[in-house]
Amino acid sequence: MRIVINGAGAAGIACANFAIRLGMRPENVILCDTKGVIQDQRTDLNDVKKPFARRTPWRTLEDALAGADVFYGLSVKGALKPEALKSMARDPIIFAMANPDPEVTPEEARAVRGDAIIATGRSDYPNQVNNVLGFPFIFRGALDTRSTAINEEMKVAAAFALARLAKAEVPESVSRAYGGKRFKFGREYLIPKPLDPRVLYYVAPAVAKAAMDTGVARLVLNVDEYRERLRVMTEPGRAVMSVAIHKAQELRKRLALPDGADARVLAVARQILRDGVARPVLVGDAQRIRDGMKGFADGEYEVIDPRDPPRNELLLTRFKERSGLFADKAELNSYSLAALMTDLGMVDGMLSAADRIYRETVPHVLRYVSRRSNTRRVVGMHIMVLKNRVMFFADTTLNITPDSEDLADCARLCVEAVSALGIRPRVAFVSYNNFGSSNHPEAEKVRQAYELFTARNPGVDAIGEVQADIALAPEEFRNILEAERWNEPANILVFPNLDAANAAFRLVRVAGEATALGPLLLGLKRPANVMPRGSSVQDSVSMAAVTLAMPVLAGESGLHPRVKG
């Protein structure tokens, strides 16, 4: 590869040295200044430029560009004539970084070279070269390791970290920050976006590791723990899910992903592999799945095509048994197959992650994955992450008019799940009413649910029936609720019906600017979850980890017996 750099000031010299550091052959790095190519016949070169004097017949920038692969512009507006690009090699890379206006604009470059790959320093063009992608996080990694210097190895580590990030799936939060535009590695997206929060936990840990490897760090860090700590800072839900994520990474279980050829499911599968939380089992059109997983070895994931399902008599028998009145006409699709494989223990869990309407996908789970024997109904629990607290809302998705027994059982399932995440549960049975002041059947239902729950779970903090604000801010209502009875806010809210629960979680998500994770499906014999439409890839990856790890965490804590079979 040959690179031509126009501009031999501090920036040009630094970029030339860095290109060589990254592996470019020195003789293939050609510098130009206002007098032309820096070559060995010139007598006007200072000590900084002399090391770059090449033995070459080229004298002008246009001469040097003939056959060149890369152009770096660190000079002035208009320094590169568009016609000069015609002689460059195939797919020329043009980084025109003069500010505020580049050496050549993308429009001018593409007019003569449609195959050009272009970056500038401008935010109104694709591929913005912006120093905020590097400097803050290089300093962060250096300071957190108490480094005595920032050396070349640390800068190289930052560059490679940014290269890895550029090829990673781009989360919806970044797309929203740029007006909803979707980004995928390619000609229009070579460099991560300046507003991408992931740059922090990609670059700083890489720099910290390089500092430790080269002996300039005075503080030794566990790089994985350091990365996770930084990641929690940028992803509110990550802190809640961290216990499950770590467990899933340790277990590396098999997770069925139906609709496996769907673009979003493929993005989730790729990120699951990058994060090391599971071994994806993609269920869908085999050829399309393999096309979408290019870059990953076949041994890293599995593909199952519903047109050629596993040869398992019990699977087909159970499919017919549970398909209801139209069993003879029922067709095994990717959702029913993934659910049946989960139910029979052929995989360790299932996650529906396609961008589909919830009510289209959740019936497959409820029909083909068995309930736990001690559970009345499967319930949906949302995790609500606010700035200063985490709350759990149930049942937000499934049961429209639960009775008191259903509500008591829902609370028990939520307690098990919250405890498995390493959080001490505090349950509030929410009503419009407080402590028996109304005899209305709806208030009575909630009151009975509270009594049933406390009788069966004596060691769990609970209150009910109670208004939500009192349960969440008891200090403000000491005229109603003494500290001895309820001294801390609730974190699990069990609502009297689906209307109340669903409205509450949506209001809190929008008005409270909360991150809503879930819903988690609780009460199944084997783990299976369904992501609602609009969920981000990263939320789906977190849910994949929780899906596989939570049953293990709950079993390890003794919250409920492990189901065998």
N, C-alpha and C positions, 0 to 999 in steps of 0.2 A: 504494500500500500504506500502511496506517495501523497504527502500533504503539503500544501502551499499555504503559508501564513503571511498575510499582508498586514504589516504593522510590526515594527521591531522595537517598540517601547517596552515598558515593564510588563504589560499584559501579554504582548506577543512573545517575548522571551520566556515568560513563565509558562505559557501554553505550549511552546516548543519543547521546553524541558520536560513538561508533564507528559506530552505525547511520547517522548523517548522513554520516560520512566514506565509508561504503560506498555512498551514493547516495540514501538516504531524504530526502524533502523535509522540511526542518525543521518546517514547520507540521503535518506528519503524525506527528510524534513527540510523544506526549502523556505527560507525567510526572505521577505521583500520589505524594503522601506521606501521612502519617497524617491530614492534614486534608482530603484529597481532591485534586481536579485542581489542578495548578499553572497558574493562569489569571490574566489581567491585572487582575482586580478585587481580588486579594488584596494586603494591605498588610504581610503578615508574612514576605515572601520575602527571603532573604539574597542577596548578590551572586552566589553560585554558582547559585542557582535562578532568578533573575530572567530570564536569557536564554531560559529554557524556558517563560515565562509566555505562554500562548496566549489569543487572543481567542476565547472559546468559551462556549456556554451550559452546557456540562457542568460539574458540580460534584462528582460522586462517581465512584469507580472503575467502578461499574455503568453510569453514564451514558456514560462514555468507551468502554466495551467494545462498545456497540451499533454493529454494522457494522465493528468493528475486525478486522484480519487477523491481528495478532500480539500476544501478551501476553508480556512479560518480568516475571518475579517475582524481585525482589531485596530481599525484605522478610522476612516471618515466616510461620510455619506457619499455615495456615487463612485467610490474608488474602484469598483469592479464593473466593467462594461458587460452588459448581458451577452453580447456577441462572443466574448471570451469563453463563455461556458460551453460553447458548441464543441470545443476541442477536448473537453474533459472526458474521462472514462465513463463507462456505463454506470447509471444510477449515482451520479455525483452527489457527494454530501457537502452542503454549503451552509456553514455557520457564519452568517453575516451579522456581526455583533456590535457594530458601531452604534452609539447612542447619541441623540434620540432616534436617528434614522440610519438604517443599515446600508452597507456598501452596495447592495442590490436588493430590491424588494422581492418578495415571493412572486408577485404578479409578473415582474420583469423576468425573473429567472425561469418561471414556468412557460413563459411565452416562447422561449428558445429551447428549453430543455424540459419536456413534459415528464421526464423520469427523475428530475432533481428531487433530492431529499433536503429540505430547507429548515433552518432554525434561525431565529433572530432574538434580540433582547426585548422585543416588543410584546406586550400582553394582548394586543389585538390580532396577532398572528399565531398559528399553531407553533408548538415547540419553542416556548419561551425559555431562553437561557437566563435564569434568575439566581443571583447569589444567595437568596434566602433558602434555596434548596441545600446549600452546603455549609455556609459559615456558622449559622447558629448551632447546628447539630455537631459540627466538628468541634466547636468550643465546648459543647455540652459533654461529649464523650471525653474530651481532654480534661475538663474540670472535674467531672465525676470520678475520674481515676487519679486526680491530683497529679497530672502529668507535668514533667519538667520542661517539655517541649511539644510542639506540633510538628512532627517530621513528615517526610515524603510518604512513608508507609501508611500513615494515618489518612493522608489525603487520597492516596490510591484506594484505600479501603472505603472511603466515602463515595468515590466514583463508582466502584463496583456495586456498592449497596444501592445507589441510585439506578444503576443498570438493571439490577434484579427487580427493584420496585417498578420500573417502567414496564416490565413484562408480567407483573402480577395483575390479578383482576382489579378493576377500578371500582371502588364502592360507590353506592348511590349518593352518599354524602358529598363526594367530590363532584359528581354530575350535577347535583342540585346547586352547588356553589358556582357552577358555570352555566346556569340557565337550563339545566336539564340535558345538556349535551352528553352523549355517551362516548366513552373513550376506550380504545383498544390499541394495543401496541402495533405500530405501523408507521407509515410515512407522516401521518398527521399527529402522531403521538409517540415521539421518541423519548421524551423527557417527562418525568412526573410533574404534576401541576404544583405551583407554589402554594396553593391552598390545600394540598393533600396532607392531612394530619399524620399519615403513616410515615412520612419522611423522618419524623422524630425517632420512631422505634426501629427504623431500618438503618439510618445513618449513624446515630450516636453509639449503639452497641458495636457496630463494625469498627468505628474509630477507637472505642475503648479497648476492643480486643487487639487491634493493631498496636495500640500504646503498650499494652501488657506484653505482647509478643516481642516488641523491640526494646523493652527495658526502660522506657521513659515514664511508665506509670508508677506512682508511689502507693497506690491503693489497688489491690487485686479484687476484682468483682467476679461473681458468677454471671457470665454473659447472658445465659438464658433467663435467670431471675431478673437481671437488670433490664433486659428487653421487655419482659412481662410487666415490670413496674412502670416503664415508660408507656407501654401500650394501654395499661389501665387508665393513665392520665388522659388519653385521647379517645377512649371508647368507654363510655359510662357503664355499659352493661358488662364489660369485661371483668370488672371487679367482682360482680355477683357470680359470674360464671366461672371464675378462676379455679375454684376447687374442682369443678367438673371437667374443665378443660385439661388441667394437669392430669387428672385421673384417666381421661380418655387418651391422652398422649402416651400414658404409661401402658394402657391396655391394648391400643391399636386394634379394636374389634372391627367386625365386618358390618357395614351399614348399607341396607338396600335403599336405592334412590330411584323411585318409579319415574316414568316420563324421562328416561335417561338421555334421550337425544335432544331434549329441550335445551335451548341456549343457556338459560339461567341455571338449570340443573347441572349442566356441564361446567359452568363457572363455579358452582358450589363444590363440585367434585374436585376440580383442580385446586381450589383453595383448601379443601379438606386435606389433600395430599401435601400441599405446601406447609400447612400448619401441623401436619402429623397427628390429626385427631382420630383418624379411622382409615379403614381400607374400604373404599367405595365399591359397592356392587351395583352397577348401573343396569337398570331394567328397561329395555326398550329396543329400538331398531339397532342391531349390532353394528352395521356398517357406519351409520351416522354417528354413533357413539365413538367408535374408534377414530373417525375423522376429527371429531371434536376434542379428542384426548391426545392428539399428536403432540409429541414432546415428552410424554410420559411413557415409561416402559410398560409393556403388557402385564408384567408381573406385579405392578403397583396397584392395579385395579382389576375388577372382574366385570364381565358383560354377560347378561342373560337376556335373550330375546324371547318374548312371550309366544312367538310363533314356533319356538322350539324349546318349550319349558323343561325343567329338570324332570327326569323320569322317576316320579315318586307317586305311587298309588294312593297313599294317604292324602297327598296334596290334591289330587283330582277328586277324590271322594269327598273331602271336606269342602272343596269348592262347590260341588253339586249340592251338598247338604245345606250350605248356608246361602245359596243363591235364591232361595225362596220359590215362589210360585212359577217363576220363569226359568227354572234351573236348566231345562232342556235346551233353551235358546241362549243361555248366558255364555258370553265369550270371555275367556281369560285374558284380561288386559294387563298392562304393566302395574297398575295400582292394586288390583286384586291379587296378582301374582306376588308382588312385594309383601303385601299384608299376610298372605298365606305362608310364605316362606318365613316371615317373622313369627307367626303363630306356631309353626312347627319347629322352630329353632334352627332352621337351615341358614339363617343369618342372625346376627345378634340384635338387630333393631332395624327400624325403618324411619325414613324422613321424607315426606312429600314436600319438595322445595320448588316446584314449578310455579310460574306466575299465573296461578289459576284461582278461581273463586273457591273459597273455603268449603262451601256446601257441596261443591262438585267432588271434592277429594276425600273429605273426612268420612263419608258413609262407607267407603271401602275399608277403612281402619275399623270402624265400629262393627261392621258386618263380619270381617274375616279374622280379626285379632281378638282372642278371648279376653273376657274380664277376669280379674282376680276373683278367687272364690269367695272372699270376704267383703266384696264391694257391691253396693247396690247399683250405682250408676257410674259411668265414666264422666269425669268433669274436666272442664278447661280452666286453667289458671294462668293469668297474665302476670308477668313480673314487671313492675313499674319502677323505673330508675329515675329519681329526681335528684336535684342538686345536693340535697342534704339528707336524703333517706331513700330506702328501698322498701317498696310495699308489694303485696301479693293480693290480687283480686280474683275471686271465684264466686260462682261459676260464670264465666264471661261468654261462653260460646255454645253450650249444648242444651242444658235443661231449662225449659221455659218456666214451668211452675213446680219447683221441687217442694216436697213436704218436709216436715220437721226431721224425719229420719234421714232423708236425702241430704239436708243441710248439715246435720251432725256428721254424716259420713264424708261429705265434701270437706268439712273442716279437718277431719282426721287425715284425709289424703293430702291436704295442703300442708299440714304439720309435718308429715313424713317427708314431703318434698323439700320444704324449707330447711328442715333439720339436716337433710342430706347435703344441702348446699353450704352447711357450716354456719347457719344463722339460727339464733334462738327464737322460736316462734312465740308470738303473742297474738291471740285470736280475738277478733271482735265480731259478734253476730249483729249485723247492721240492720236497723229498723228506722221507721219514722218516729218511733216511740222509745221512751226510756223506762226500763225496769218495772214493767207491769202497770203503767199508768193508764193503759187502754186495754179494753177487752175485745177489741176487734180481732177476728180470726187471723188476719195477717200478722198482727203483733203477737198473738198467742202462738202462732206457728214458730216464729223466731225464738220466742221465750222457751218453748219446749225443746227446740233444737239445741239451745245453749245448755239446758238442763241435762239432756241426753249426752251431749258431748262431755261435759264436766264429770258426769258420773262414770263415764267409760274411760276418760283420759285425765285422771286426777293430778298428774304431774305437770300439766300444760297450763300456762297462764291464759285465761280466757275471760271475756266479759260479754254480757248481753242481757236482753236485747237493748241496744244502745244506739243513739244517733252518731253518725260518722265523725262529726267534729269533736264530740266529747271523747270518743275512743282514740282519736289521733292527737288531741291537744288537751290532755286531762288537767294540766296545770291552770288552764284558763277557766276551768269549771269546778273549782273546789267547793263551791256552794251546792253543787249537785253530786259530786263524786269525791269522796275522801281519798287521800293519798294511800291509806292502808289497803284500800280495795283495788286501786288502779294507779300505779305511780309512774308508769312509762307508756309511751304511745304504742298502739297496736301496729303490727306490721302485716297481719293477715286479715283481710276484710271479707267476710262471708255475707253475700247479699241475699235478700229474700226471694229474688226471682231474676230471670235473665234480663228483663228490661232494665232493672236497676244496675246490675253488674256491668252490662255491656255499655250503657250510657256513662257510667262512672269512669270506666277505664278510658273511654274515648275523650271524655271531658278533661281528665287529668293529663292525658297524652298531649292534647292541644293547648289547653289553657295553662297547664303547669309545665309545659315544655319538657315533658318526661319522655324517656326512651321506653317504649313498650316492647318487651320480649315475650315471645310465645304466640299462642297459648301452649302450655304443657298439657298433654292429655294424661290425666291421672286415673289410676284404677285398672289399667290394662295388665294382663298377665305377662306380656312381654312389651318392651318399649317401642312405641311408635308415636310419631308426632306429625302434624300437618302445619306448614307455614302458610299464613294468610297471604292473599294477593298484595303485592307491593313491598313485601319483606326484602331487606337487603341481603346481599350475598353473605356479608359478615355475620348478620344475625342468624342466617341459616347455618353457617359453620358453627357458631356458638351453640345453636340448638342441636346440631349433630353431636357435639361433645356431651351435652346434657342428656340427650336421648340414650347414649351408650353408658355413660358413667353413673347416672343417678341411681339405677337399680343396684349397682355394685356398692355405691356409697351408702345407700339406705340399708343394704344387707350388712355391710361392715359395721354400721352403727347400731344394729340390732333393732331397727325401727319396725321392720316387718320381715317375716321369714322369706328366704329365697325360694322362689317357685321352681320346682324341678320338672324335668320331662321335656 
